[in-house]
Amino acid sequence: MIDPTVYTFVPQISPLAEHAAVAYWFAFQDQKMIVRKTSDTVGAPLLTDLAALGLAPLRQQYLGYLEDEAAGRTHCYSAEIDPNVALADGLVAEGLRDLYAPLGDVLFNVAGRAVQIITWDRTHQYCGQCATPTETLTQERARRCPACGLTSYPRISPAAIVAVVRRDEHGERILLARNHRFPPGRYSVLAGFVEPGESLEMCAQREVLEEVGIRIKHIRYFDSQPWPFPNSLMLGFTAEFEEGEIRLEESELADAQWFTADHLPQLPPKMTIARKLIDWFVGSS
């Protein structure tokens, strides 16, 4: 596991020079990352070439490098592997959500970058305007159509996620909801994607009103988190209850309630900004 206090990831489009040193390879079959797994460890392959593992990438991309003042640079690559290819002993393909703990913050973030770039590269091989095969640009992360000039960049979908707090005669409470897709018993704060023409604050207001019928005020920025499921940028906010009664958007939510800090349901994992928002509420109550 990479120590985030020591290593810094530096994104790059292409290596500054040719090199033959070992590199981290973030290789994916569909949305599952190929890792080396033993009874004790799980990790991204660290080697000069995927051929050493019997793998031939359909496409590969240079991501950048991890830098440590003492150890120097360790380059990072992403690679798309045919999902029908059998993996050698000691290799498994696992969902990225399950790899946060063994990879740690730094490598998990690089893996999230990798899978999004792989997906974008695969789905933009042809121009969406005239269907001509596109070309990779060397000076920026983009693909351009040589016929009509349309340039495509990796997609980022901004989403507002908001912790709504209510203060009244019942004390301080946070609004948590259960999406139909959540594991049994899990609740979280509300979130939704930004629509064309919206500010982030407008998105937060609309999503809360649409999903639970509550109006909010005093919206304040909290933090952000890249979220590669599939290509989101989560922008966290805190807000205060203004008015309304909980009225569920039943196609989206199974339940929503006000919770006090000492009586919380099952919560999202620690890795998520949703959990950070809830932990902020608990710490400030």
Secondary structure, DSSP 4 states (H G I P E B T S, - for coil): ---TTT-EEEE-SS-SS---S-EEEEEEETTEEEEEE-SS-EE--EES-GGGGT---SEEEEEEEEEETTTEEEEEEEEE--TTSPPPTTEEEEEGGGGHHHHHHHHHHHHHHHHHHHHHHHHTSB-TTT-PBPEE-SSSS-EE-TTT--EE----EEEEEEEEEEEETTEEEEEEEEETTSPTTB-B-EEEEPPTT--HHHHHHHHHHHHH--EEEEEEEEEEEEETTTTEEEEEEEEEEEE------TTTEEEEEEE-TTS--B---TTSHHHHHHHHHHHH-
